[in-house]
Amino acid sequence: MLTKMNLQGSWELQLDEHKQGVQSPFDDTITLPNTTSHARKGRKNDVAHIGSLTDEYSYEGWVWLKREIDIPSTLAGKKCSLYLERTRITKLWVDGEEYGAQDSLNTPHVYILPEGLSEGEHTLTIRVDNTDYPTKGGHLTSVDTQTNWNGITGKLELHFYHDVHMGEVQIYPDAKERTFRITSTLSTIPGTVLSVTAQTYKPLLKETHGYIASDRNHVVSEQTYPCSQDEVNVLYKMGDDALLWSDSDPHLYVLTLTLLGEHGDVLDTTEIITGLRDFEAAGDSFTINGRKTFLRGKHDGLIFPLTGYAPTDVDEWLRILSISKSYGINHYRFHTCCPPEAAFTAADMLGIYMEPELPFWGTITDELDPQHNQAEQDYLIREGFAMLKAYGNHPSFVMMSLGNELWGSKERLNAIIKAYRASDSRHLYSQGSNNFQFTPHILEEEDFYCGVRFSKDRLFRGSYAMCDAPLGHVQTDVPGTLKDYDDMILPVGTVSESEGIQAEESEIQIQYGTEAKTVKAASVEQQLIPHLPVISHEIGQYAMYPNYEEIEKYTGSLKAKNFEVFRERLQSKGMGHLAEPFFKSSGKLAVACYKEELEAAFRSNHLAGFQLLDLQDFSGQGTALVGILDAFMDSKGLVTPEEWRTYCSDAVLLARFEKYNYNSGEDFNAHIQLRYYRADSLTGHAVEWELRDSDQLLARGKEEISYISGETWFEIGQIKFKLPDVKKMTPITLSLHIPGTDIRKQYDLWVYPDHDVTAIEQGLIYKELSNEVISLLEKGESVLLLPTLEDNDNSVEGTYCTDFWCYPMFRSISESMNKQVPVGTLGLLINNAHPALKHFPSETHSTYPWWHIVMNSRSIILDKVAANVQPFVQTIDNFERNHKLGLLFECQVGKGKLLVGALNYDKLIKQTEGRQLLYSLAQYVKSEDFQPEAEIELEELQQLFGNK
């Protein structure tokens, strides 16, 4: 390239919402790059979106942009092109002459001006349209993510070329052979020679964001190649000491390509920054340069609350990706979108495996389908080829998906993958993410499979929406650390009858985005056994209560009016003062759920990776607050990166044991394992462990690691220990670490004393609001009332795990599918200083001693009656309902004193932790400390239990 002319700056602007055509003179200006919304152009709207952020300057229609440019004599007549890095559907006019239209949503719009421009002034006019896309656009155009903005972002440039120049350059790495294959088109003359040199690349950055360039250097000598007249296809040898690119060692090279004339004069020069790597599928694993790697991924939908569009500068993507990397993430899957080139550049530098996806969420049909849309399909296929060309040189671009949760023609999906691979073999390809949902298929041409199940019951993630039941083990199983997905991925035996295998096609109802949809599905005729790497799709989705302090961070055109509405709802229920405790307690439970979800993935030998949904909050689809980071990628203060990396990194220690709650003197047995993907040798290292209560060391041990280079799974040893005889409920911590490394793990256990069941039953415990209870209260007695309210409409079912994704969205979907509505609660808020819990020490949030208790309970709705009652153990409701939910509360009823918990006494008395809670409550009710302050009338109490 000869030179570039920067066109950023002030442009004339005209909004044309009704598409009437350009009207002169233009009536406004805008500084580009920008969007109309971010620049606050047009009418400000007063709408308040509840299910997503609100764009105060949302605009759809045509936008006209005009600018005068001056071409100097040195560039007159030179071939040139207009480069628009990121935009919508555009059309270009130069001096009133139309130069065509472009519609890529993922790649730059490049308009070729083959004759160049004459010396002097010229007028560029660009029309940008953010309506009537060739496809819906997925998260590229959604109000739920980066909004359907209008404008131009990133670079705006005129590129000028030498008479003899290289065209588009593509670099194909071969790490095994230590070579780069270099291809390009040429506009050249006889006798031209291509000179190639390479050296390690070390960027100069204003802000490093934690990025540290390698101190290793490598310079490759010049190699020259005679050129044909119209193309280059040469092999550049890097030498045996070439440095390879990976997530742990992201070495980069800058390749300098120079076209030399017959007498050595420089005709054209191009620099390409790339890396030498082989990313491959090998059996059920991924490998990087021959070594196994495990994908610790996150979803990304291009959510940027300050601007409403994806950044195009490397600095911002370095900040974002560095934060993710600090939490152990080494992989990004972009949901129905592709990020700008700056994201790939930052990923190259940091070592992040990138997977862009076609902007499609629907059905891929063939010509036999009456709904077939050939134009849309052709567009999507073109977009894929454009993405491969635009970003394929980046070593971080290792995978590509055809879309999200696709249905339709498997033959057509196969053909698309085959065409992409034939064109570009640098990447691995998948049919899509979680395609065919309940009736999954593995296609012949795909390199890896991404989904959530291999049949209705063969699940390989920990949580699911109620409309996609059965639910996952994090939602339903007694907590322990034995669960893995190996028997789900490679089952022993045959398919169960409940799998319902049939070959015929039928219509089924599925969750499709934010709604329900009927699709045609054909189940497989035999058990689906994967022969390729398997990635678990969109794992986690553990919801938490909003943090209303976040509202003030929305200083751009996107406003969190949804948060404002949720806060007003809570205040109207008299619980505004509980907003922060709700946020913190629900968040702590969500972190614990994520820990089990992630560990289950690392325990699974046959799983090749996972994709979290999400490390950060998702601003749309009802407002899904599922991140340990907020939408700005800022920490919520719930867990540190260091702690998160103990169960999400390239080295994860695992202790496998049956349960977290133990009887006094019971045997504790655990098996120690290590998932290890580092190149550093562990020869001579050992795992040291210890069990400790708050006062003393109970046991310790040391297990040598039998390290074998290249292995990723290590069986370390056993922990066998008789737990102490305790007189009170005793928390115990199991800690493991490998000295000399950052590899560590910690688990909280609980040991309980033996209780005489008879002694507990002799307390004043009653299971229903009977005449006897009423009589006792009228006499001024103390009563512990534990009713079982299975059919009570004034209560909510007890469930330990926090809600999946977002209650409003999945309530609506379940209702439209005539399926069970999710419970929708977010864990417990516990007043752990309350004397009723004197013998049941707790955190302020849900922990595993509460699991059986909550799962055998209902929480009583205290909204309209008992408004003055504050539960000392409160179930946190979601931001749509905002019920005041009492799991345990106390009150005065006339002269009597009452403690209420809708618990299943018969089940809890059989559980160690259940007996402990019952003992604690019974002791409290008999004590002088039992002095409830809130008063409730008997008639109100009867209404609560449906007795009147």
Buried (B, 14 or more C-beta within 10 A) or exposed (E): BBBEBEBBEEBBBBBBEEEEEEEEEBEEBBEBBBBBBBBEBBEEEEEEBBBBBBBBBBBBBBBBBBBEBEBEEEBEEBBBBBBBBBBBBBBBBBEEEEBEEBBBBBBBBBBEBEEBBEEEEBEBBBBBBBBEBBBBBBBBBBBBBBBBBBBBBBBBBBBBBBEBBBBEBBBBBBBEBBBBBBBBBBBBBEEBBBBBBBEBBEBEEEEBBEBEBBEEEBEBEEBEBEBEEEEBEBEBBBEEEBBBBBBBBBBBBBBBBBBBBEEEEEBBBBEBBBBBBBBBBEEBBBBBBEBBBBBBBBBBBBBBBBBBBBBBEBBBBBBBBBBBBBBBBBBBBBBBBBBBBBBBBBBBBBBBBBBBBBBBBBBBBBEEBEEBBEEBBEBBBBBBBBBBBBBBBBBBBBBBBBBBBBBBBBEBBBBBBBBBBEEBEBBBBBBBBBBBBBBBBBBEBBBBBBBBBBBBBBBBBBBBBBBBBBBBBBBBBBBBBEBBBBEBBBBEEEBEEEBEBEEEEEEBBBBBBBEBBEBEBBBBEEBBEBEBBBBBBBBBBBBBBBBBEBBEBBEBBBBBBBBBBBBEBBEEBBBBEBBEBBBBBBBBBBBBBBBBBBBBBBBBBBBBBBBBBBBBBBBBBBBBBBBBBBBBBEBBEBBEBEBBBBBBBBBBBBBBBEBBBBBBEBEBEBBBBBBBBBEEEBEEBBBBBBBBBEEEEBBEBEBEBEBEEEEBEBEBBEBEBEBBEBEEBBBBBBBBBBEEEEBBBBBBBBBBBEBEEEEBEEBBBBBBBEEEBBEBBEEEBBBBBBBBBEEBEBBBBBBBBBBBBBBBBBBBBBEBBEBEBBBBBBBBBBBEEBBBBBBBBBBBBBBBBBBBBBBBBBBBBBBEBBBEBBBBBBBBBBBBBBBBBBBBBBBBBBEBBBBBBBBBBEBBBEBBBBBBBBBBBBBBBEEEEBEBEEEBEBEBBBBBBBBE
